Amino acid sequence: MAVTTLSERGDLSRAARSFMRTESGSAVLLLIAAVIALIWANLGTGYENFWHTELSFRLGAAELTYDLRHWINDGLMVLFFFSVGLEISREMVLGELRGIRALATPALAALGGLTVPAGLFLLFNAGGEAAGAWGIPISTDTAIVIGMLALVGPRCPDQLRVFLLALAIVDDIGAVAAIAFFYTDNVQFTAVAVAGVLFLALLALRYVQFWRTPIYVIIAVVMWLAVLRSGVHPSVVGVALGLLVNAYAPRPRDIARVQVLGSSFIVDPSPERALAAQTAVTEAVSPNERLQLRIQPWSSYVIVPIFVLANAGVVLTAATLAAALASPLFWGIVVGLTVGKLIGVTLGTWVALRTGIGRVPDTLRWGQILGGAGLAGIGFTVALFITDLALKDPVLVNDAKIGILTGSILAGVIGWLIFRLAGERGGQCAPSGLPVLPPRPWRPPVDA
């Protein structure tokens, strides 16, 4: 009798399901935070006054002083990008980004979803004062997209959720690269060199498989301070640190060690044997997954909602809405998120499958891919993040935020309509004349 693997049945890994449950649940809090921010911003000047309150930390002659919004954007959000880095690292080693063909389709789809929206944005704004804000419509908000998918696509297979998750991860890589290379000014190369040396030190620790959380945290904090001083945005540090954390499946020798020490504790339940068994169980799970278990809920349920609360407030009056509707910045963002993402993601997926360089699970239909591409236009968290970096004029910032809200809402509606009208239609996502290959199950490495 043939044995069917979990991957061949289409089931998801425990870690992927856990990640998506966290992201889906956080979407509700994120939307609540956005509504509160909108109401608060329209009650007077208290919203902006509060988030411009300065907070200082001093140690001897050294002092760090920023307003609350910058502490959130440059401090707390590093943990959000750190969780993104952890997920990228895990998916490339154990998950849906493992292997060239598995990575090719979401990578090309994300590339289309990055370039087409930016190009459409520049059609409206090239040569204007907001031309540098082309990065705003390129991002996809993972939390809201996964949450919306649960609402508008209840019959969608889990494989579509994983495909969109992989797409969003590659999309995040592109957004972070854009922040690093295009939204960084006045670089201090001495501080960059210090951060680079610390990065190499962590890379060496990973190479020798030495993991001590306190040492990692100390080096990470100093690296963050160096990058903060350098002028490069600290979000890059978060992703880089996450990528350095080892991800691996439990190894047979670790499982055997747990069994031996657990049996030893049962025979003689002493504190020493309990500690040894607990240590063995902990070390059997990779540092990457241990950190995800602890950081992901804080990132999704606390940090991102606080970020949205601090950045999504926009004044909505007849005058501001009229100004936004007359602004090419507004229309560039809206068209980029709604039309650009839909075309870019669909085109990238079609190219990957048509050329045979990529694959998707054979249960997916083109109607589902189109619906997912429509939802990919929901760009919120990173879009607001880039708005803060790219624009300084308060009027333009207001227009951009109205565009982000409008475009994201319309993208959700477009995705819902596609799922309702064509979600179960269209052929299977297989290139003509080429067989559809099931995902290859992961197998643990054989110990030497």
C-alpha positions in Angstrom: 0.0 0.0 0.0 1.4 3.4 -1.0 2.2 5.8 1.8 0.9 9.4 1.3 3.0 12.1 2.9 1.5 15.1 4.6 2.9 17.3 1.9 1.3 15.1 -0.8 -2.1 15.2 0.8 -1.9 19.0 0.8 -1.7 19.4 4.6 0.3 22.2 6.1 3.1 22.1 8.5 2.4 22.8 12.1 4.6 25.9 12.0 2.9 27.3 8.9 -0.6 26.8 10.4 0.5 28.4 13.7 1.9 31.4 11.8 -1.2 31.9 9.8 -3.5 31.6 12.8 -1.5 34.3 14.5 -1.5 36.5 11.4 -5.3 36.0 10.9 -6.1 36.8 14.5 -4.0 39.9 14.5 -5.8 41.3 11.4 -8.9 42.0 13.7 -6.8 43.9 16.2 -5.1 45.8 13.3 -8.4 46.9 11.8 -9.6 48.0 15.3 -6.4 50.0 15.8 -6.9 51.7 12.4 -10.5 52.7 13.2 -9.4 54.0 16.6 -6.6 56.0 15.0 -9.0 57.5 12.4 -11.5 58.5 15.1 -8.7 59.9 17.4 -7.1 61.9 14.5 -10.4 63.6 13.7 -11.2 64.7 17.2 -8.7 67.5 17.2 -4.9 67.9 17.5 -4.5 65.5 20.4 -3.5 62.6 18.1 -0.5 64.3 16.6 0.5 66.0 19.9 0.5 62.7 21.7 2.7 60.8 19.2 5.2 63.7 19.0 5.8 63.5 22.8 9.5 63.0 23.3 11.0 60.0 25.2 14.6 60.0 26.3 17.0 57.3 27.5 20.3 58.5 29.1 23.3 56.5 30.2 26.1 58.9 31.4 26.8 61.3 28.5 25.0 59.1 26.0 21.4 60.0 25.3 18.8 58.8 22.8 15.8 61.1 22.3 13.0 60.5 19.9 9.2 61.1 19.8 6.9 58.2 20.5 6.2 57.6 16.9 9.9 57.2 16.0 10.4 54.9 19.0 7.7 52.7 17.6 8.8 52.9 13.9 12.5 52.6 14.5 12.4 50.5 17.7 9.4 48.3 18.2 9.0 47.6 14.4 12.5 46.1 14.4 10.9 43.1 16.2 8.2 42.9 13.6 10.9 42.7 10.8 12.9 40.3 13.0 9.8 37.9 13.0 9.7 38.4 9.2 13.4 37.3 9.0 12.7 34.3 11.2 9.8 33.2 8.9 11.9 33.7 5.8 14.7 31.6 7.2 12.4 28.8 8.3 10.4 28.7 5.1 13.6 28.5 3.0 15.0 25.6 5.1 11.9 23.7 6.1 8.8 25.2 4.4 7.2 26.4 1.2 10.3 28.3 -0.1 12.4 25.2 -0.1 13.7 24.3 -3.5 14.1 26.3 -6.7 10.8 25.4 -8.3 8.8 25.9 -5.1 10.5 29.4 -4.7 10.3 30.4 -8.3 6.5 30.9 -8.6 5.9 33.1 -5.5 9.2 34.9 -6.2 8.1 35.8 -9.8 4.6 36.6 -8.6 6.0 38.9 -5.9 8.4 40.5 -8.4 5.5 41.3 -10.6 3.6 42.6 -7.6 6.5 44.9 -6.8 7.4 46.3 -10.2 4.0 46.8 -11.8 2.5 48.8 -9.0 5.6 51.0 -8.8 5.4 51.5 -12.6 1.8 52.5 -12.5 2.5 54.8 -9.5 5.2 56.6 -11.6 2.8 57.0 -14.5 0.8 59.4 -12.2 3.7 60.9 -10.3 6.9 60.8 -12.4 8.7 64.2 -12.2 6.4 65.4 -9.4 7.2 66.1 -5.8 5.9 62.7 -4.7 7.8 60.6 -7.3 10.1 59.2 -4.6 7.1 57.6 -2.8 6.9 54.8 -5.5 7.6 52.3 -2.7 4.2 52.8 -1.0 2.0 50.6 -3.3 4.5 47.7 -3.6 3.8 46.1 -0.2 1.4 43.4 0.7 0.1 43.2 4.3 0.4 39.6 5.3 -1.9 39.8 8.4 -4.8 41.4 6.7 -4.5 39.3 3.5 -4.6 36.0 5.4 -7.4 37.3 7.6 -9.4 38.5 4.6 -8.8 35.2 2.9 -10.5 33.4 5.8 -13.5 35.7 5.4 -14.0 35.9 1.6 -12.5 32.6 0.5 -13.9 30.0 3.0 -13.7 27.3 0.3 -10.1 28.1 -0.7 -7.6 25.3 -0.2 -4.9 25.7 2.3 -2.4 25.7 -0.5 -3.6 29.1 -1.6 -3.0 30.4 1.9 0.5 29.0 1.8 1.1 30.4 -1.7 0.0 33.9 -0.6 2.1 33.6 2.6 5.2 32.7 0.5 4.4 35.6 -1.9 4.1 38.0 1.0 7.4 36.9 2.4 9.2 37.5 -0.9 7.3 40.8 -1.1 8.6 41.7 2.3 12.2 41.0 1.2 11.7 43.4 -1.8 10.1 46.1 0.5 12.9 45.9 3.0 15.5 46.1 0.1 13.7 49.2 -1.2 13.9 50.7 2.3 17.6 49.9 2.6 18.7 51.2 -0.8 16.2 54.0 -1.7 14.9 55.4 1.6 18.2 55.9 3.4 20.0 59.2 3.5 23.2 60.6 5.0 24.9 57.3 5.7 27.7 57.2 8.3 30.0 54.5 7.0 31.9 54.1 10.3 28.6 53.1 12.0 27.8 50.8 9.1 31.2 49.2 9.4 30.6 48.5 13.1 27.2 46.9 12.3 28.9 44.9 9.6 31.5 43.5 12.0 28.8 42.6 14.5 26.8 40.9 11.7 29.9 38.8 10.7 30.3 37.9 14.4 26.8 36.5 14.6 27.3 34.7 11.3 30.4 33.1 12.7 28.5 32.0 15.8 25.9 30.4 13.5 28.6 28.6 11.5 30.0 27.0 14.7 26.4 26.3 15.9 26.9 28.2 19.1 23.7 29.6 20.5 23.4 31.6 23.8 20.4 33.9 23.8 22.0 36.6 26.2 25.0 36.9 23.9 22.9 37.1 20.8 20.6 39.8 22.4 23.6 41.9 23.5 25.2 41.8 20.0 21.8 42.5 18.4 21.1 45.6 20.6 24.6 47.0 19.9 24.1 46.3 16.1 20.7 48.1 16.2 22.3 51.2 17.9 25.0 51.2 15.3 22.6 51.1 12.4 20.4 53.7 14.0 23.4 56.0 14.2 24.4 55.1 10.6 21.3 56.5 8.9 20.3 53.1 7.4 16.8 52.2 8.6 16.8 49.7 11.5 14.2 47.5 9.8 17.1 46.0 7.8 18.7 44.9 11.1 15.6 43.1 12.1 15.4 41.0 8.9 19.1 40.3 8.9 19.1 39.1 12.5 16.1 36.9 11.8 17.9 35.3 8.8 20.9 34.4 11.0 18.9 32.3 13.5 19.2 28.6 12.7 16.2 26.6 11.6 16.1 22.8 11.5 13.8 20.0 12.1 14.3 17.9 15.2 17.3 15.5 14.6 17.1 11.8 15.4 20.0 12.1 17.9 18.2 14.9 19.7 15.0 12.9 19.9 16.9 9.9 21.2 18.6 12.1 23.8 15.2 13.4 25.0 13.9 9.8 25.3 16.9 8.7 27.4 16.8 11.7 29.7 13.1 11.5 30.0 13.2 7.9 30.9 16.0 8.7 33.4 13.8 11.3 35.1 10.9 8.8 35.3 13.1 6.3 37.1 14.6 8.9 39.5 12.7 12.3 39.4 15.4 14.5 40.8 15.7 18.2 40.0 19.0 17.6 38.2 17.4 15.1 35.9 14.4 17.3 35.4 16.7 20.1 34.3 18.6 17.9 32.0 15.4 16.5 30.4 14.0 20.0 30.0 17.2 21.3 28.4 17.2 18.3 25.9 13.6 19.0 24.9 14.4 22.7 24.4 17.5 22.0 22.3 15.7 19.5 20.1 13.7 22.4 18.6 15.6 24.9 16.5 16.3 28.4 18.0 14.3 29.8 15.0 11.1 28.1 16.0 11.6 28.7 19.7 12.0 32.5 19.0 9.0 32.5 16.6 6.8 30.9 19.3 7.7 33.7 21.7 8.0 36.7 19.4 5.3 36.2 16.8 2.3 36.7 19.2 3.9 39.9 20.5 4.6 41.1 17.0 1.2 40.3 15.6 -1.0 41.2 18.6 0.9 44.1 20.2 3.6 45.7 18.0 1.8 45.9 14.7 -1.5 47.2 16.2 0.4 49.9 18.1 2.3 50.8 14.9 -1.1 51.2 13.1 -2.5 53.2 16.0 0.5 55.6 15.8 0.5 55.9 12.0 -2.9 55.3 10.5 -4.5 58.5 11.9 -5.6 60.7 9.0 -7.8 63.8 9.0 -11.0 63.1 6.9 -12.9 66.2 6.1 -14.5 67.5 2.9 -11.4 69.6 2.2 -8.9 66.8 2.8 -10.9 64.3 0.7 -11.3 66.8 -2.1 -7.5 67.5 -2.0 -6.7 63.8 -2.1 -9.0 63.1 -5.0 -7.2 65.8 -7.0 -3.8 64.5 -6.0 -1.8 62.3 -8.4 -0.2 60.7 -5.3 -3.6 59.4 -4.2 -4.4 58.0 -7.6 -1.0 56.5 -8.0 -1.3 54.6 -4.7 -4.9 53.4 -5.4 -4.2 52.3 -8.9 -1.0 50.6 -7.9 -2.6 48.6 -5.1 -5.7 47.6 -7.0 -4.7 47.3 -10.6 -1.0 46.9 -10.3 -1.0 44.1 -7.7 -3.7 42.2 -9.5 -1.9 42.3 -12.9 1.7 41.9 -11.5 1.0 38.9 -9.3 -1.1 37.2 -11.9 1.4 37.9 -14.7 4.4 36.7 -12.6 2.5 33.5 -11.7 1.6 32.8 -15.3 5.2 33.3 -16.5 6.5 30.9 -13.8 4.1 28.2 -14.7 4.1 28.7 -18.5 7.9 28.5 -18.7 7.9 25.5 -16.3 10.5 27.0 -13.9 8.0 27.1 -11.1 5.1 25.1 -9.7 2.1 25.4 -7.4 0.0 22.6 -5.8 -2.2 21.1 -8.5 -5.4 21.7 -6.5 -5.2 25.5 -7.2 -7.3 27.0 -10.0 -6.7 30.2 -11.8 -9.8 31.7 -10.3 -8.3 31.3 -6.9 -5.0 32.7 -8.0 -6.8 35.7 -9.4 -8.7 36.2 -6.1 -5.5 36.0 -4.1 -3.8 38.4 -6.5 -6.6 40.9 -5.9 -6.3 40.5 -2.1 -2.5 41.1 -2.4 -3.3 44.7 -3.1 -4.1 45.2 0.6 -1.0 47.1 1.5 -1.2 48.7 5.0 1.6 48.1 7.5 4.7 48.5 5.3 2.9 51.0 3.1 2.4 53.3 6.1 5.9 52.6 7.1 7.3 53.7 3.8 5.0 56.8 3.8 6.8 57.9 7.0 10.2 57.5 5.3 9.3 58.9 1.8 7.2 61.9 2.5 7.8 64.9 4.8 5.1 67.3 3.7 2.0 66.8 6.0 -0.4 67.4 3.1 1.3 64.7 1.0 1.4 62.4 4.0 -2.4 62.9 4.5 -3.1 62.2 0.8 -0.9 59.1 0.9 -2.7 57.7 3.9 -6.1 58.3 2.4 -4.8 56.5 -0.7 -3.5 53.5 1.3 -6.9 53.2 3.1 -8.9 53.6 -0.1 -6.7 51.2 -2.2 -6.6 48.5 0.5 -10.4 48.6 1.0 -10.9 48.4 -2.8 -8.4 45.5 -3.1 -10.4 43.6 -0.5 -13.6 44.2 -2.4 -12.0 43.2 -5.7 -10.6 40.0 -4.1 -14.1 39.2 -2.7 -15.8 39.7 -6.0 -13.3 37.5 -7.9 -13.7 34.7 -5.3 -17.5 35.0 -5.5 -17.7 35.1 -9.3 -14.8 32.9 -10.4 -13.2 31.3 -7.3 -14.0 27.8 -8.4 -13.6 28.4 -12.1 -10.6 28.2 -14.4 -8.4 25.3 -15.1 -5.8 23.9 -12.8 -2.6 25.9 -12.5 -0.5 23.7 -14.7 1.5 24.9 -17.7 0.3 23.5 -21.0 1.9 20.2 -21.8 3.8 19.9 -18.5 2.9 17.6 -15.6 2.0 19.1 -12.3 4.4 17.9 -9.6 3.3 17.5 -6.0 5.5 19.3 -3.4 8.5 17.3 -2.4 8.2 16.2 1.3 11.1 17.3 3.5 13.2 14.5 4.9 15.5 15.0 7.9 19.3 14.8 7.3 21.0 11.5 7.9 23.4 11.9 10.8 27.0 11.1 10.0 
